[in-house]
Amino acid sequence: MELIKWILMIAGILAFLIIGCMILLRSDEKKRSRTKQYQENTDMLNETNEMLDTTLMELESYNEPLKKICEHIDNFNHKFLGQK
C-alpha cells in the first residue's frame, strides 16, 4: 500500500510539472504574439507619422503663395472698392 502511495505521489508531481511546462510554453507563445502585434502597431504608427509629416510640409509650402494672394485681394479691395 505504501508503494502505491509513493507511485501516485510521483505520478501526481510529474503531471503537475508537465501541466506547468505547458502553461509556461503557452504564455511564451502569447508573449511572442503580443510583442509581434506591438511591433506591427509601432511600425504602422511610424508610417502614419511620416505620411502626416509629408502632408504638413506640403500644406506649409502653400502658405507663402496664399499670403501673397490675400495681399493682392486686400490691395484690390482697397483700391477699387474704396474700403475705408
Residue, then its C-alpha position, 0 to 999 in steps of 0.5 A: m500500500e505504501l508503494i502505491k502511495w509513493i507511485l501516485m505521489i510521483a505520478g501526481i508531481l510529474a503531471f503537475l510539472i508537465i501541466g506547468c511546462m505547458i502553461l509556461l510554453r503557452s504564455d511564451e507563445k502569447k508573449r511572442s504574439r503580443t510583442k509581434q502585434y506591438q511591433e506591427n502597431t509601432d511600425m504602422l504608427n511610424e508610417t502614419n507619422e511620416m505620411l502626416d509629416t509629408t502632408l504638413m510640409e506640403l500644406e506649409s509650402y502653400n502658405e507663402p503663395l496664399k499670403k501673397i494672394c490675400e495681399h493682392i485681394d486686400n490691395f484690390n479691395h482697397k483700391f477699387l472698392g474704396q474700403k475705408 
